Amino acid sequence: MHKYEIMFIVKATMESDAVKNTAETFKKLISDLKGNVAEYKELGEKKLAYPIKKELNGYYYVMQVEADKDCIMEFDRKIRLDENVLRHLIIRQEEE
């Protein structure tokens, strides 16, 4: 199991319940794929530096995750398919 940091931006033009449901879906997905979410932060709505898919604002989320490669690959595949996610970034943390 490796440690990863995952950041994703959800569209702000949706209802707040839909935004939270989208974020919770991806948090639950890690657990369903036998990963562990060590930390989960909602950073709130922020103005984007430049428009993405005609969106000017987005809700930012950051997760610290322990998972294997297959879990992360499946997470990456599913988050790419979700139209409500504007951008995402997965970074593997250095081993200590």
N, C-alpha and C positions, 0 to 999 in steps of 0.2 A: 504494500500500500504506500502510495506517495501522497504528499501534501500539495494541494492546489489552491489557488485563489481564483475565484470566478466572479467577474463583474458583468452585469447586463443592464440594459436600459429598456424600459417598457414605455410604450406610447402613453403620453399624458392626456390625449384627447378621449380616452375611454373613461367610463365611470370608475370611481375609486374602488368599488367592490371588484370589478373586473380586473383592475390593475393588481390588486392584492391576490386574487385568485390565480392569476398568471404567475406571479412570483412564488406563491405557495406550491403551485404545480411543479415548478422546477426544483424547489427545495425537496419536495416529496420524491421526485424522480431520482435524486441522488440516493436516498434511503432505499427506494425500491430496487435500485441496481447494486445493492450491497455496499454502498459507500456510507461515509459518516460526515454529517455536517457539524463541524466543530463550532463555527460561529456564523451568524446570519445577521446582516445589518441592512436596514432600509435607510438610505441616505436622503430620501425625499425627492421632491420635484425640483429640477434645476433646468436652467436655460442651456440649450445645446450651443456649442461653439459655432456650429454651422447647421443649416437645415439637413435633416436626414429623412428621406421619403416624405418631404413636405411637412415634417414635424419640427416645431421650434423648441419644444420642451419635452422632458422625459423624466420618468421615475428611475432613480439609480438604486441598484441592489448589489451587495458584495457578500460573498460566502467564502469561508475558509473550509476546505473539504479534504478528507482523507479518502482516497479511492484508488482503484487499480486502473490500468490503461483502458480496458474494455468499457468500464463504467463511464469514463470521461469521453471516450469516442462516441458512445451512444447518447450521452447528454448533449454533446456538440451537434450531433445529427438532428436530434429532436428540437433543440433550441433554434437551429437554422430554419426549420420548417414552420415555426410559429411566426405568423405575420405581425403579432403584437409586440415582438421584441425587435427594437431598432438595431442594436449592436450588442455584441458580447465579446468577452475576452477571457481566455483561460490561461493562467500562468502556473507553471510547475515551480514550487518552492524548493530552495536548496536544502539538501539533507544536512542535518547537524551532526 
